[in-house]
Amino acid sequence: LSGALHATAMSHRCSFGGVVAAAAVAYSLIAGPAFAAAAEEVGTATAALRGAAGNGSLGDLPAPGMQEAVAWQQAGVGCVRIERFVVVNHCPKGIELLGWSRRVAAGETASIEGRRSEDLARLSWRLQDGPWGYDYIELNGDWTGAGTDLCAHPNYATWFGFSTSSRYEALDPSSGQLACADAGAEVGFSTASCPSGFWPSIRFACDFRATQHSIRDCASTQALYQEHHTRCISGDGSRASRYSGSLPGEWRGNWANYPCAPESSNWPGYGVGSWIDCTNKRKSVVLKVTLCPAF
């Protein structure tokens, strides 16, 4: 079943202006009761997002370790080379990073080294001591860790709910500035603004209790909440609901999140995804993920 769902979801992906379906999210939704049980066992979707506007810079990130002290290499065709992976945790609790068995303390900035062998198509984290679900960024392709290529276009898929706000950025390793025209995205959710009718669960600080039916309405309360609290970060540092900027490109007009399913009758027809300019240019970048940034 999982293989068939993966193939079906991937067939909907169109990196250049079409609809990019999130395979792992499609699997989770279609799996129904089996997924719900797994969600409670493993922890599936935490997020009490409190967004923040970043400056698109490396700031006080830790110096490269021995594994990173090498010349930046160009990525493969259609890929981006992630030379360093840095997590900045502004949450009031520590977070657990899935795949690396790594905890990042509250207030800590950590350079994540080494390879992972699970959760390869996502970046997933959850707050220590719960809720037990994972917030995540869909990578839409396998990535094992710093120093390797990602040959895909990341986006958010927050239709389950949330426990933290977050931001991801592709930064130039030398200048620390945003590396490309569609360099990142952020979700500025907060438990205080959790939509009426939704509440905390063991999985999320704000649980949308997604079903096959509920995600197929882009005008629903929870879909509009996600749309209005997601921002695309363009290469000039501007933030908007869709990618813009002065340069032409197929990323222009894309969303960075799935507030509802592309199969919805009222889906607006936007593409979904980021880093298209980065992969076109085969950039080498620092991936900076900021958790609970202050908007």
Backbone bond lengths (Angstrom), bond angles and torsions (degrees), N, CA, C in turn:
res aa  C-N    CA-C-N  psi(-1)  N-CA   C-N-CA  omega(-1)  CA-C   N-CA-C  phi
1 L - - - 1.464 - - 1.517 111.86 -
2 S 1.343 115.55 -46.92 1.463 117.62 -176.71 1.517 111.08 -61.45
3 G 1.318 118.31 -38.44 1.458 120.19 179.39 1.502 111.79 -64.68
4 A 1.342 117.10 -41.10 1.459 120.37 179.30 1.512 110.97 -65.00
5 L 1.343 117.04 -41.63 1.458 120.35 179.34 1.510 111.09 -64.89
6 H 1.331 115.71 -40.47 1.464 119.43 178.63 1.520 109.95 -60.90
7 A 1.314 116.78 -46.33 1.462 119.98 -178.69 1.517 111.27 -63.76
8 T 1.353 116.53 -40.12 1.460 119.96 179.85 1.512 111.36 -64.42
9 A 1.340 116.25 -47.15 1.464 119.61 -179.14 1.512 111.16 -64.32
10 M 1.325 117.52 -42.13 1.455 120.08 -178.37 1.516 111.21 -65.07
11 S 1.348 117.24 -27.85 1.461 119.06 -179.39 1.511 111.96 -68.23
12 H 1.342 117.14 -18.37 1.465 120.92 178.79 1.518 112.71 -85.16
13 R 1.341 118.39 -10.13 1.457 120.42 -174.94 1.510 111.64 -73.31
14 C 1.330 116.06 135.01 1.464 121.60 172.92 1.506 105.95 -140.17
15 S 1.318 118.07 105.77 1.456 121.78 -171.90 1.510 112.31 -69.08
16 F 1.318 118.56 -23.70 1.447 120.70 -170.91 1.509 111.16 -110.41
17 G 1.333 115.22 71.53 1.442 120.96 171.41 1.503 113.78 94.31
18 G 1.329 120.52 -16.80 1.458 122.41 178.27 1.507 109.79 -85.01
19 V 1.311 115.93 -174.39 1.448 121.04 -179.19 1.515 109.51 -80.67
20 V 1.340 116.52 127.60 1.459 121.72 179.28 1.520 107.82 -102.52
21 A 1.304 119.32 106.95 1.466 120.96 -178.23 1.504 110.12 -82.67
22 A 1.330 116.90 145.84 1.462 121.63 -179.42 1.523 108.51 -94.66
23 A 1.322 117.04 105.15 1.453 121.62 -173.08 1.514 111.89 -58.88
24 A 1.337 116.71 -47.42 1.455 118.30 -176.02 1.518 111.52 -65.82
25 V 1.335 117.09 -35.50 1.456 119.79 178.84 1.515 110.08 -68.53
26 A 1.346 117.35 -41.22 1.454 120.66 177.72 1.516 110.18 -58.37
27 Y 1.313 116.52 -42.44 1.459 120.36 178.98 1.515 111.10 -60.51
28 S 1.347 116.01 -45.56 1.452 119.77 -176.80 1.514 111.31 -62.09
29 L 1.353 116.59 -41.04 1.453 120.23 -177.24 1.516 111.77 -71.51
30 I 1.333 117.48 -41.73 1.448 121.08 -176.22 1.526 110.72 -72.35
31 A 1.318 117.20 -27.50 1.451 120.31 -175.47 1.515 113.81 -66.30
32 G 1.349 117.20 -18.97 1.448 121.96 172.11 1.516 113.55 59.80
33 P 1.351 116.64 -133.38 1.466 121.07 -175.09 1.514 113.71 -55.29
34 A 1.341 116.20 -36.71 1.465 118.29 -179.85 1.511 110.84 -61.94
35 F 1.333 115.40 -39.35 1.462 119.19 178.43 1.522 111.07 -67.45
36 A 1.339 115.89 -40.27 1.458 119.01 -179.12 1.520 110.74 -58.57
37 A 1.338 115.61 -41.68 1.456 119.02 178.78 1.515 111.11 -65.26
38 A 1.343 115.56 -43.24 1.465 119.65 179.31 1.508 110.50 -64.76
39 A 1.335 116.81 -35.03 1.457 121.23 -178.90 1.517 110.35 -61.49
40 E 1.332 116.17 -43.65 1.449 118.72 -179.62 1.522 111.09 -70.00
41 E 1.334 117.08 -30.30 1.451 119.95 -178.39 1.515 111.94 -75.75
42 V 1.343 115.27 -45.31 1.461 119.27 -173.80 1.508 111.23 -95.67
43 G 1.337 118.18 -25.72 1.446 121.15 -174.23 1.498 106.65 93.25
44 T 1.335 120.15 109.61 1.453 119.66 -170.50 1.484 116.01 -118.64
45 A 1.156 137.04 2.23 1.420 122.25 178.10 1.477 113.86 -179.60
46 T 1.237 120.68 65.55 1.435 122.86 -176.21 1.522 112.42 -85.99
47 A 1.350 118.59 143.52 1.429 118.82 173.88 1.493 114.67 -174.59
48 A 1.335 120.32 109.32 1.454 122.38 173.25 1.490 107.81 -113.17
49 L 1.306 116.10 58.34 1.447 123.07 -167.80 1.516 114.02 -57.46
50 R 1.308 114.52 132.68 1.456 120.78 173.72 1.503 106.46 -128.38
51 G 1.281 121.16 86.91 1.457 124.85 -168.37 1.498 116.00 -59.57
52 A 1.338 115.97 178.13 1.451 120.59 177.44 1.497 111.38 -166.66
53 A 1.299 115.78 149.85 1.456 120.23 178.08 1.514 108.95 -89.33
54 G 1.312 117.03 119.72 1.462 120.64 179.05 1.511 110.86 -93.51
55 N 1.305 116.15 172.56 1.461 119.96 -178.98 1.515 112.11 -102.39
56 G 1.357 117.46 7.42 1.452 119.63 178.38 1.513 112.55 61.60
57 S 1.313 116.95 38.42 1.454 119.64 -178.50 1.521 110.20 -135.72
58 L 1.330 115.60 160.95 1.457 120.21 179.39 1.518 112.15 -69.67
59 G 1.313 116.43 -26.40 1.455 120.14 176.78 1.517 112.30 55.56
60 D 1.348 115.87 -128.70 1.462 120.19 -175.70 1.521 111.33 -98.95
61 L 1.321 117.65 35.82 1.453 120.03 179.88 1.528 109.60 -65.03
62 P 1.337 116.19 149.73 1.462 119.46 -179.52 1.510 112.12 -64.56
63 A 1.325 115.98 150.77 1.465 119.97 178.91 1.520 109.70 -65.63
64 P 1.344 117.36 151.37 1.460 119.99 179.75 1.523 111.11 -57.77
65 G 1.348 115.52 142.76 1.452 120.97 174.98 1.510 110.24 -80.37
66 M 1.316 116.81 -177.44 1.454 121.14 -178.03 1.512 111.94 -59.77
67 Q 1.364 116.40 -36.71 1.449 119.10 -179.37 1.523 111.87 -67.49
68 E 1.344 116.48 -22.48 1.455 120.37 -174.15 1.520 112.69 -99.71
69 A 1.324 117.73 -9.40 1.461 120.94 -175.14 1.531 110.22 -80.91
70 V 1.323 114.59 63.82 1.458 121.61 -179.53 1.515 108.47 -134.97
71 A 1.323 115.72 164.23 1.463 119.79 177.33 1.528 109.06 -66.44
72 W 1.339 116.09 140.52 1.457 120.16 178.62 1.529 109.01 -65.44
73 Q 1.320 116.68 137.18 1.445 122.04 -178.73 1.516 110.22 -110.63
74 Q 1.326 116.05 148.57 1.457 120.05 177.56 1.516 109.48 -74.78
75 A 1.325 115.76 142.46 1.453 120.75 179.39 1.518 110.93 -72.92
76 G 1.342 115.43 165.35 1.448 120.95 173.87 1.517 111.23 -69.33
77 V 1.315 117.19 168.81 1.460 122.13 -179.80 1.530 109.35 -60.42
78 G 1.343 116.67 129.50 1.451 121.54 179.88 1.519 113.82 74.96
79 C 1.327 117.15 17.52 1.471 121.06 -175.44 1.526 110.51 -131.50
80 V 1.327 114.74 167.63 1.451 122.53 169.35 1.522 107.11 -123.52
81 R 1.336 117.34 137.80 1.459 121.83 177.71 1.529 108.46 -92.74
82 I 1.325 116.75 114.54 1.461 120.89 178.64 1.522 107.92 -90.43
83 E 1.305 116.23 97.45 1.460 121.44 -175.88 1.524 112.13 -71.98
84 R 1.319 116.76 -37.39 1.458 121.58 -179.86 1.519 109.09 -138.45
85 F 1.319 115.38 148.35 1.462 122.72 176.26 1.519 107.70 -125.36
86 V 1.328 116.48 117.37 1.456 122.18 -175.25 1.528 109.62 -123.66
87 V 1.317 116.56 133.28 1.462 122.75 177.32 1.520 108.76 -115.26
88 V 1.320 115.98 126.47 1.463 122.91 177.03 1.520 107.32 -111.50
89 N 1.320 117.08 115.44 1.464 121.13 -174.63 1.528 111.18 -105.39
90 H 1.330 115.74 105.45 1.462 121.30 175.65 1.532 111.70 -99.18
91 C 1.318 117.42 7.18 1.462 120.44 179.38 1.529 110.52 -70.64
92 P 1.324 117.65 156.96 1.471 119.96 178.94 1.519 112.97 -73.96
93 K 1.337 117.46 -9.42 1.465 122.47 177.04 1.516 109.62 -121.68
94 G 1.326 115.84 162.10 1.447 119.97 169.68 1.524 110.19 -68.30
95 I 1.331 116.19 161.53 1.464 120.43 177.95 1.527 109.43 -124.51
96 E 1.322 114.85 152.47 1.448 122.90 175.69 1.525 108.05 -106.04
97 L 1.313 116.56 125.74 1.454 122.92 -177.66 1.524 108.85 -100.12
98 L 1.314 117.08 115.35 1.455 121.20 -175.35 1.528 110.86 -70.88
99 G 1.329 115.92 139.18 1.456 121.57 176.68 1.504 113.33 103.00
100 W 1.317 117.06 -36.44 1.460 121.46 178.91 1.530 111.85 -103.36
101 S 1.337 117.47 -4.42 1.465 121.36 -174.41 1.529 109.57 50.42
102 R 1.315 115.06 44.81 1.467 121.82 -173.08 1.516 109.92 -116.81
103 R 1.304 116.62 133.22 1.451 121.89 172.81 1.522 109.42 -106.98
104 V 1.327 115.28 138.00 1.457 121.45 177.53 1.523 106.62 -117.65
105 A 1.311 116.99 117.53 1.461 121.82 -174.42 1.522 111.51 -68.65
106 A 1.318 115.80 158.25 1.458 120.85 174.57 1.525 109.29 -56.72
107 G 1.319 116.91 130.19 1.456 121.93 -179.90 1.511 114.90 82.30
108 E 1.337 118.18 -1.15 1.469 121.49 -176.65 1.526 111.53 -89.68
109 T 1.327 115.85 145.55 1.462 123.41 168.82 1.520 107.03 -113.07
110 A 1.330 116.64 118.84 1.458 120.97 -171.34 1.519 111.11 -123.80
111 S 1.321 116.20 135.77 1.458 122.41 171.01 1.528 107.17 -91.68
112 I 1.329 116.91 118.56 1.458 122.15 -173.82 1.519 109.14 -93.44
113 E 1.319 115.57 115.16 1.455 121.30 -177.96 1.526 110.36 -113.00
114 G 1.320 115.13 169.78 1.450 120.10 177.45 1.521 111.85 89.79
115 R 1.333 115.26 171.45 1.459 122.71 -178.03 1.527 110.02 -104.94
116 R 1.297 115.50 155.68 1.460 120.82 175.79 1.522 109.45 -123.21
117 S 1.322 116.25 162.20 1.455 120.61 -178.11 1.519 112.66 -128.30
118 E 1.337 117.86 7.88 1.461 121.50 176.35 1.518 109.48 -137.46
119 D 1.347 115.20 161.41 1.467 121.60 179.04 1.529 111.07 57.06
120 L 1.328 117.32 36.59 1.460 121.75 -169.81 1.533 113.50 -65.84
121 A 1.314 118.00 -28.04 1.460 120.92 -175.38 1.526 112.84 -95.78
122 R 1.324 116.46 9.68 1.463 121.08 177.70 1.525 109.86 -140.46
123 L 1.324 115.47 163.93 1.461 123.44 161.64 1.523 105.69 -113.84
124 S 1.328 117.19 113.93 1.464 121.74 -172.91 1.522 110.61 -123.19
125 W 1.317 116.14 141.24 1.464 121.86 178.49 1.530 108.92 -147.98
126 R 1.322 115.13 159.43 1.450 120.86 174.03 1.523 108.80 -147.90
127 L 1.319 115.26 158.75 1.451 120.99 178.82 1.525 110.01 -74.84
128 Q 1.328 116.14 140.02 1.458 119.43 174.59 1.527 109.34 -64.34
129 D 1.296 117.30 140.85 1.468 124.67 -179.65 1.519 112.65 73.19
130 G 1.342 116.91 14.33 1.459 120.90 172.21 1.516 113.89 93.13
131 P 1.360 114.80 167.60 1.465 128.17 -1.01 1.540 112.52 -56.01
132 W 1.357 115.84 164.49 1.448 119.22 -167.54 1.519 114.48 -95.41
133 G 1.316 118.31 -7.54 1.460 120.45 175.95 1.517 110.87 -77.72
134 Y 1.315 114.99 163.62 1.465 122.10 -179.65 1.527 110.87 -104.13
135 D 1.315 117.08 130.05 1.462 121.65 161.57 1.520 107.12 -75.34
136 Y 1.301 117.91 155.05 1.462 117.58 -177.34 1.523 112.11 -158.73
137 I 1.322 113.37 160.65 1.465 124.00 168.98 1.521 106.59 -112.68
138 E 1.316 117.43 127.06 1.458 121.25 175.89 1.532 108.75 -75.96
139 L 1.320 117.24 122.20 1.467 121.11 176.53 1.522 111.20 -87.24
140 N 1.339 116.64 -25.69 1.470 122.64 179.42 1.523 113.63 65.80
141 G 1.298 116.38 17.27 1.458 122.93 176.15 1.518 108.41 -171.89
142 D 1.310 117.74 156.17 1.464 120.82 -177.83 1.525 111.42 -71.99
143 W 1.320 115.19 136.84 1.470 121.64 175.47 1.524 107.64 -143.74
144 T 1.328 116.28 124.78 1.461 120.23 -173.03 1.522 114.24 -94.72
145 G 1.339 118.02 -17.84 1.450 118.57 178.99 1.516 113.04 151.10
146 A 1.328 116.12 177.70 1.461 122.73 -176.43 1.521 111.47 -55.73
147 G 1.321 114.95 139.95 1.457 121.16 -179.71 1.511 113.72 93.22
148 T 1.347 116.85 2.91 1.462 120.82 179.79 1.527 110.07 -124.24
149 D 1.336 115.04 166.49 1.460 121.34 -177.53 1.523 111.90 -86.81
150 L 1.331 115.62 147.13 1.457 123.39 164.82 1.516 106.97 -114.05
151 C 1.305 117.04 120.60 1.460 121.76 -176.76 1.530 108.87 -107.84
152 A 1.322 116.24 60.86 1.460 122.06 -176.13 1.525 109.11 -164.19
153 H 1.331 115.95 -179.62 1.458 122.22 -173.30 1.533 109.72 -125.85
154 P 1.333 118.30 107.86 1.471 121.71 -174.09 1.530 113.26 -68.56
155 N 1.321 114.20 159.81 1.464 122.04 172.83 1.523 108.59 -164.16
156 Y 1.328 116.14 167.75 1.453 121.12 171.71 1.535 109.55 -87.53
157 A 1.326 115.44 159.53 1.468 122.75 171.76 1.519 105.93 -149.65
158 T 1.342 116.24 86.26 1.469 121.27 -167.19 1.524 112.46 -106.30
159 W 1.323 118.02 20.56 1.459 119.43 -172.53 1.527 113.74 -70.99
160 F 1.326 119.99 -7.36 1.465 121.39 174.43 1.528 111.65 -80.16
161 G 1.335 116.54 -33.68 1.450 121.70 -174.02 1.518 109.25 141.36
162 F 1.327 117.31 -165.53 1.465 119.17 -175.84 1.517 110.71 -158.53
163 S 1.339 114.51 161.94 1.469 121.77 171.29 1.526 112.30 -132.93
164 T 1.337 118.20 -17.99 1.470 121.10 178.91 1.524 110.23 -140.99
165 S 1.284 116.12 153.57 1.464 120.83 167.04 1.527 107.89 -84.43
166 S 1.322 117.30 162.79 1.471 118.99 -179.23 1.518 111.23 -163.62
167 R 1.315 113.47 167.95 1.469 121.05 176.29 1.524 107.99 -147.72
168 Y 1.336 117.50 142.12 1.464 120.59 170.41 1.521 109.04 -125.85
169 E 1.348 115.26 143.17 1.461 121.25 -177.85 1.523 110.30 -141.72
170 A 1.319 116.05 142.54 1.464 122.60 169.22 1.520 107.11 -98.56
171 L 1.335 116.21 116.31 1.458 121.41 -176.41 1.520 110.55 -114.25
172 D 1.317 115.53 146.64 1.456 120.71 176.26 1.531 108.82 -67.76
173 P 1.345 118.91 128.57 1.467 120.46 -176.39 1.518 114.22 -62.80
174 S 1.326 117.61 -26.80 1.466 120.72 -177.66 1.523 112.95 -88.47
175 S 1.347 116.03 -47.05 1.468 119.94 -174.59 1.519 113.09 -93.88
176 G 1.330 117.38 -23.41 1.452 120.31 -175.96 1.509 113.71 78.73
177 Q 1.336 117.14 3.70 1.457 120.77 179.57 1.526 110.21 -89.16
178 L 1.327 115.96 165.29 1.457 120.63 178.17 1.525 109.62 -56.45
179 A 1.337 115.95 133.91 1.462 120.92 -165.79 1.514 114.75 -88.41
180 C 1.337 118.17 -16.12 1.463 118.98 -175.63 1.521 110.16 -158.10
181 A 1.320 116.53 179.46 1.465 121.15 -171.87 1.525 113.19 -70.26
182 D 1.327 117.22 -28.45 1.475 121.19 179.51 1.526 108.21 -123.55
183 A 1.327 114.69 64.16 1.473 122.04 -163.52 1.519 114.83 -78.99
184 G 1.320 120.06 -14.45 1.454 117.63 -176.76 1.508 113.30 -176.72
185 A 1.334 114.37 -171.94 1.462 121.60 179.66 1.516 108.81 -160.85
186 E 1.337 115.82 164.94 1.454 120.80 178.80 1.526 109.76 -150.07
187 V 1.333 115.06 151.35 1.456 120.96 174.51 1.524 107.89 -122.27
188 G 1.310 115.58 122.50 1.464 121.56 -175.62 1.512 112.01 -104.16
189 F 1.325 116.64 54.80 1.456 120.97 179.16 1.529 110.32 -81.18
190 S 1.316 116.67 159.98 1.464 120.94 172.51 1.521 108.73 -152.42
191 T 1.314 116.09 149.63 1.461 119.67 177.64 1.524 111.07 -62.85
192 A 1.325 116.40 -30.24 1.463 120.18 -179.89 1.528 111.35 -65.53
193 S 1.336 116.88 -28.51 1.464 120.28 -178.86 1.521 112.52 -104.54
194 C 1.337 118.25 10.84 1.467 121.62 177.51 1.525 108.47 -52.13
195 P 1.338 117.69 128.27 1.467 120.39 -173.78 1.529 113.08 -56.49
196 S 1.306 116.27 148.42 1.456 122.38 178.09 1.526 110.14 -58.47
197 G 1.309 116.06 136.16 1.453 120.94 -179.48 1.508 113.53 98.06
198 F 1.336 116.85 -6.80 1.461 121.40 178.04 1.530 108.34 -121.84
199 W 1.330 116.05 155.12 1.461 119.50 -172.65 1.524 109.92 -156.26
200 P 1.315 117.77 174.01 1.468 120.14 -178.45 1.525 112.25 -66.34
201 S 1.329 114.97 155.13 1.455 122.50 173.96 1.526 107.81 -140.52
202 I 1.321 117.33 -177.81 1.458 118.82 176.22 1.520 111.21 -69.16
203 R 1.341 117.17 -15.43 1.461 120.49 -178.30 1.522 112.74 -95.94
204 F 1.328 117.35 -41.06 1.460 121.02 -173.47 1.518 112.28 -135.99
205 A 1.317 115.25 152.08 1.461 120.33 172.47 1.521 110.63 -69.52
206 C 1.329 116.73 -27.85 1.466 123.07 172.87 1.525 106.16 -138.31
207 D 1.316 117.16 104.80 1.466 122.86 -172.90 1.528 109.61 -100.38
208 F 1.339 116.63 117.76 1.463 121.12 179.52 1.523 112.88 -79.82
209 R 1.334 117.08 -6.74 1.468 122.06 177.96 1.524 111.20 48.06
210 A 1.312 113.83 55.04 1.465 121.15 -174.14 1.525 112.23 -64.76
211 T 1.307 115.37 139.96 1.457 123.02 173.50 1.529 108.39 -131.16
212 Q 1.335 115.96 169.45 1.467 119.28 176.83 1.519 110.93 -57.15
213 H 1.314 116.59 -35.48 1.469 120.24 -178.95 1.526 111.37 -76.15
214 S 1.327 117.35 -46.09 1.464 120.15 -172.10 1.516 112.94 -65.83
215 I 1.330 118.17 -31.50 1.466 119.49 -177.07 1.529 112.31 -79.26
216 R 1.320 117.43 -7.45 1.471 120.92 -178.23 1.522 112.08 -98.43
217 D 1.322 115.59 36.66 1.460 121.56 176.21 1.519 108.21 -143.60
218 C 1.328 116.15 102.81 1.472 120.81 -177.44 1.522 112.62 -75.42
219 A 1.345 117.15 -4.56 1.463 120.67 177.42 1.524 111.42 -104.36
220 S 1.332 117.48 7.50 1.462 119.85 179.50 1.527 110.39 -68.92
221 T 1.313 115.56 161.70 1.464 120.90 -179.98 1.518 111.54 -56.98
222 Q 1.339 116.70 -46.29 1.464 119.80 -176.97 1.522 112.36 -71.92
223 A 1.332 117.81 -33.25 1.466 120.28 177.68 1.523 110.60 -67.06
224 L 1.317 116.87 -44.29 1.469 120.18 179.66 1.528 110.84 -66.28
225 Y 1.322 117.04 -35.24 1.463 120.18 176.70 1.524 110.12 -60.35
226 Q 1.319 117.11 -48.27 1.466 120.63 -179.56 1.523 111.18 -63.58
227 E 1.329 116.35 -43.03 1.466 119.87 -179.98 1.525 111.10 -60.73
228 H 1.314 116.40 -43.91 1.462 120.50 -175.32 1.529 113.10 -75.91
229 H 1.332 117.99 -15.96 1.462 120.78 -178.27 1.523 113.30 -111.05
230 T 1.327 117.26 12.08 1.469 121.93 176.25 1.518 108.97 -109.29
231 R 1.332 116.83 134.43 1.450 121.29 179.29 1.524 110.63 -127.44
232 C 1.334 115.03 134.39 1.461 121.91 172.39 1.523 108.26 -85.93
233 I 1.323 117.23 137.63 1.463 122.00 179.06 1.523 108.07 -106.20
234 S 1.323 116.62 108.61 1.463 121.43 179.80 1.526 110.62 -84.41
235 G 1.316 116.53 168.11 1.457 121.90 -173.56 1.515 114.80 -62.80
236 D 1.335 117.05 -22.87 1.467 120.18 177.90 1.530 111.70 -87.11
237 G 1.343 116.23 5.04 1.453 120.28 178.73 1.516 114.31 88.78
238 S 1.320 117.79 -6.05 1.462 120.51 179.94 1.520 110.42 -71.82
239 R 1.330 115.22 153.16 1.454 122.46 179.93 1.518 109.33 -124.15
240 A 1.316 115.52 134.33 1.460 120.82 -179.44 1.518 108.24 -157.62
241 S 1.320 116.08 171.20 1.457 119.77 -178.89 1.526 111.98 -69.83
242 R 1.357 117.10 -19.71 1.457 121.91 177.62 1.528 108.36 -137.76
243 Y 1.342 116.14 154.85 1.464 120.05 -178.86 1.531 110.36 -66.66
244 S 1.333 114.67 139.50 1.460 121.06 -179.27 1.515 108.41 -137.76
245 G 1.316 118.00 -128.88 1.455 121.67 -179.00 1.518 111.74 96.02
246 S 1.323 115.28 172.04 1.474 121.28 -173.80 1.523 113.28 -83.79
247 L 1.338 117.85 -19.31 1.458 120.27 -175.79 1.523 111.60 -90.94
248 P 1.343 116.91 140.48 1.464 119.06 176.14 1.524 110.48 -74.02
249 G 1.315 116.79 155.79 1.454 120.30 178.24 1.512 111.00 167.98
250 E 1.329 115.92 159.77 1.454 120.12 -175.87 1.518 113.34 -71.00
251 W 1.338 118.00 -10.52 1.458 121.65 177.12 1.525 111.83 -78.60
252 R 1.305 117.37 -18.17 1.470 120.38 -176.51 1.530 109.81 -61.23
253 G 1.310 115.83 130.91 1.454 120.90 179.76 1.515 114.57 89.61
254 N 1.336 117.79 -5.82 1.464 119.90 178.86 1.519 111.62 -70.95
255 W 1.326 115.19 150.27 1.449 122.53 164.81 1.526 108.81 -85.26
256 A 1.356 116.30 165.09 1.464 121.27 175.08 1.517 111.87 -115.19
257 N 1.331 117.57 9.22 1.464 121.48 -177.26 1.516 109.45 -148.74
258 Y 1.326 115.85 156.88 1.460 122.51 171.55 1.524 108.58 -104.62
259 P 1.342 118.97 94.84 1.464 120.03 176.40 1.523 112.18 -76.31
260 C 1.329 116.40 -16.27 1.457 123.40 179.89 1.525 107.12 -156.29
261 A 1.322 116.74 171.79 1.464 120.71 -175.76 1.527 111.01 -78.71
262 P 1.331 117.87 143.32 1.465 120.84 177.86 1.522 112.80 -61.92
263 E 1.336 116.89 -19.63 1.465 120.71 178.16 1.527 112.56 -78.73
264 S 1.325 118.23 -3.66 1.462 121.73 -179.59 1.520 110.84 -60.71
265 S 1.323 116.54 143.11 1.468 120.36 179.82 1.521 111.67 -65.39
266 N 1.338 116.84 -25.39 1.465 120.82 179.40 1.525 112.84 -107.98
267 W 1.352 117.27 23.58 1.465 120.45 172.47 1.521 109.19 -61.57
268 P 1.352 119.53 132.63 1.466 121.14 -173.14 1.526 115.18 -76.24
269 G 1.329 118.11 -6.41 1.458 120.18 177.76 1.520 114.57 87.44
270 Y 1.331 117.54 12.59 1.458 120.15 179.79 1.526 111.07 -77.37
271 G 1.339 116.30 151.97 1.450 120.37 166.00 1.522 109.51 -74.54
272 V 1.325 117.04 159.21 1.464 122.24 178.72 1.521 107.89 -132.02
273 G 1.323 116.26 126.22 1.461 119.58 178.04 1.516 111.67 147.61
274 S 1.338 115.18 158.60 1.464 122.54 179.71 1.525 109.39 -130.80
275 W 1.322 115.99 179.26 1.466 123.94 175.85 1.537 112.94 63.97
276 I 1.322 117.93 18.36 1.464 119.78 176.48 1.527 109.84 -65.94
277 D 1.328 116.40 -41.99 1.466 120.24 176.32 1.522 110.75 -65.37
278 C 1.336 116.82 -38.60 1.476 120.68 178.34 1.525 111.02 -60.94
279 T 1.329 117.13 -46.50 1.470 119.88 -178.32 1.514 111.33 -71.05
280 N 1.327 117.23 -36.49 1.469 119.81 177.05 1.524 110.92 -58.80
281 K 1.332 116.03 -37.21 1.463 121.84 -177.48 1.528 112.67 -93.88
282 R 1.340 117.11 2.07 1.465 122.57 177.24 1.537 110.73 54.01
283 K 1.324 115.36 47.81 1.459 121.45 -174.70 1.526 112.86 -71.84
284 S 1.322 116.05 150.22 1.452 123.52 164.01 1.520 107.12 -100.67
285 V 1.337 116.87 131.39 1.460 119.86 -171.78 1.522 111.32 -139.17
286 V 1.320 114.38 165.16 1.460 123.34 163.38 1.520 106.49 -100.48
287 L 1.323 117.53 124.36 1.460 121.81 173.95 1.521 108.15 -88.82
288 K 1.314 115.86 114.19 1.459 122.09 179.05 1.523 108.75 -110.91
289 V 1.329 116.76 119.68 1.461 122.62 176.07 1.527 108.23 -112.53
290 T 1.325 115.67 122.69 1.455 121.66 179.67 1.514 108.71 -110.41
291 L 1.318 117.51 126.26 1.457 123.36 -178.21 1.519 110.53 -105.66
292 C 1.326 115.91 134.91 1.476 122.69 -178.20 1.534 111.57 56.30
293 P 1.331 118.51 46.31 1.463 118.98 175.35 1.521 110.02 -67.15
294 A 1.318 117.04 156.64 1.456 121.54 -176.29 1.514 110.32 -96.28
295 F 1.308 117.96 112.97 1.464 120.92 179.11 1.514 110.60 -80.17
